[in-house]
Amino acid sequence: MKTRRKRDLPQKICATCGRPFAWRKKWEKVWDEVRYCSKKCSGQRKPPAT
């Protein structure tokens, strides 16, 4: 099995802080639903624009 480098993993931009974050094994099954890079950012999420 080949080792994957972090730079080769899929990335997203955090909806709160705007920083890029990489795929993690714990997000393997829910990667399409992940929007925040951390619990801190998900707790500080911005309210939806009306």
C-alpha positions in Angstrom: 0.0 0.0 0.0 1.3 3.4 -0.9 1.6 6.1 1.7 -0.4 9.3 0.7 1.2 12.6 1.5 -0.9 15.3 3.1 -0.5 17.5 0.1 -2.1 14.8 -2.1 -5.3 14.5 0.1 -8.5 16.3 -0.9 -8.9 19.8 0.6 -11.8 22.1 1.5 -12.1 25.7 2.7 -13.6 26.2 6.2 -17.0 28.0 6.1 -16.1 30.0 9.2 -12.4 30.9 9.1 -11.7 30.5 5.4 -8.6 28.4 5.9 -7.9 25.3 3.9 -8.1 21.9 5.7 -7.3 18.4 4.5 -9.2 15.2 4.5 -9.0 13.1 7.7 -9.6 9.4 8.2 -12.4 10.1 10.7 -14.2 12.0 8.0 -14.0 9.2 5.5 -17.7 8.4 5.3 -19.0 12.0 5.7 -16.5 14.0 3.7 -19.2 15.5 1.5 -20.9 16.9 4.6 -17.9 18.4 6.4 -17.9 22.2 6.3 -15.7 23.3 9.2 -12.0 22.6 10.1 -12.6 22.2 13.8 -15.2 22.1 16.6 -14.3 25.6 17.5 -15.2 26.8 14.0 -18.4 24.9 13.9 -19.4 26.5 17.2 -18.7 29.9 15.9 -20.4 29.4 12.5 -21.9 32.5 10.9 -25.7 32.7 10.7 -27.1 32.2 7.1 -27.5 35.4 5.1 -31.1 36.4 4.7 
